[in-house]
Amino acid sequence: MSKVVIETKDLTKRYKNGVMALQNLNLKIEEGDCVGYLGPNGAGKTTTIKILTNLIKPTSGHAYICGVDVNKKPKEALHCIGALVEVPGLYEYLTPYELLTYLGKVRRMSKTDINRRIGEVLRIVGIPAWQHKKIGSFSTGMAQRLLIAQAVLHEPKILILDEPVLGLDPKGIKDIRNIITRLCSENKTVFLSSHLLHEVGETCTKVVLLDKGKVISFDTVDNLKKMSKTHTISVELLEPPTKKQITEIRSIKLIEDINFAEEHLRIGFDGKRNTSSQILAELVSLGLKIISYHPQSMTLEDVYISIVSEERGVG
Amino acid sequence: MASLKTGIVEDFSHIYTSIKFEMQKHLKRKRLVIGLLLATAIPVLFYIIPKLWDVGFIGTPGLFLSTNLSFINILIIISSALFAGDAVSGEFERKTALLTFPTPQRRISIFVGKYCAALIAVSVLVSLYYLITMVEVMVIHGVNSVPHEIFTSYLLALLYGSSVLSLTFFFSSILRGVISSTLMGFFTLMMILPILSTLLMVARVEPWFIVTYAGGLITTVFGLPVGTGMTLGGGPPESQMFTLYQPDFTIGIAIMALYALLFFISSIVLAKRKDVE
């Protein structure tokens, strides 16, 4: 059985303004897991990460890194992590070399290791030539790359990343995604917060869905992808179907499930083109006046929205 | 026991790293250079101006020192604002705390390091100011003319520097904005406390508990032309008179030390408890 390296127990956070950001959050992330932490804005993702990195204190509950309570023994707990939380400010009058040297010293790295790793990480994030240039002259994307570099400088076992591709151009996003994928393949534990399902789907193996401070789903990306293979046909009619027509539509064997909403039908089917064509022929034969007919597949985003909506009780 | 010892050694090592990093920042931001320029320019002007105007220097070495050093208080307040005004608030406002706090070190180590670095910077400026002033006295009045009180005054200036720094650091810990915290510290020391001292003196109450009043010891150690409790003012009625006080040596030192310690501890506790929201 794998070792649990990130754990929260009944973690609750209520801010001074009364906002309940987390409600009895229970999470268990195992060693080597590459977990996406997904949720809409305000779901509590950053709050969780800030508690895990000891930037804020929980109202109640506990957060553990490598079995150590982060808020009670932060120095010990933060030893094995590299973190990128929100978009930190950078000392613009310093150079990456100066900043990374300081962070390396704080992490008790030797001078030789610091110099070696600075070269390596800046090469990994694609800014090796900027080692001795002032950070103030960096673009947003370069600054973001530097922030990733500082998180992996000391080769941490656990990487906690909060929206790491924020502000990056498409190439930057791809580069950062490759770095994360590589770290995942090196058996590092990655806890990646994002509101982009696509990003998580590309890099992680497991996904935690969070909404209103509660975990609503914790599954593998593969299972989510299986769900996303659900196929639907969106049909618009000139007038609503009669009761008789509804009964006849329901009896069509190729239809897996169906939702009626006035002139709109949402039909679930196996996704095959032939099936789609046969369903259309059957609907026409029932005398339905069809305005539009769109077979489509449910995307990962649709699955995500559907789970969140289901949890919120939105039809 | 061994792990406790290792932990303490590690904490001190983090403080040392933090001091070095802060000094590097003071240098890179040119703040140390600005401070050094001020610490050089003020005492040099006291030498150059009388020379240029050919008016001669102030009478005795003691008087020259007490006049020249009356500006060290201003230099200490300005340099404290420079080095500590945004020491804590800046980390929160500029969000650099998101970078430095999630690291395996106690927040106390970071803040103690910041305080020590600011104290070192202020001490360097104070030392330079005294060195230049002392050389001027030697040039004007001869090598052996430097009164021994200058060393007492120097130590008092360092103590005053630490108390002023603690107060500035305190404002930086309780306020979130860089500008508000820097201005609050600066105006409290430059205006609010001196005005309060004067008002108390008008009411014939000695402001012994105010740190800026205690800081007067830096120059009064050379001897003042007026004694404590002396009243000034033109003629009757008596209510028009103004009472001059000078800080008591022991009480003054105690007050400065108390300010230094109390505000330092308070600011560290407050900064440590602050959430990075």
Interface residues (C-beta under 8 A of the other chain):
Chain A: Y15 K50 T53 N54 L55 I56 K57 P74 K75 E76 L78 H79 I81 A83 V85 E86 V87 P88 G89 L90 Y91 Y93 L94 E98 Y102 L103 K105 V106 R107 R108 L147 Q150
Chain B: G7 E10 S13 H14 T17 F21 Q24 K25 K28 R29 R94 K95 T96 A97 L98 L99 T100 F101 P102 T103 P104 Q105 R106 D275 V276 E277
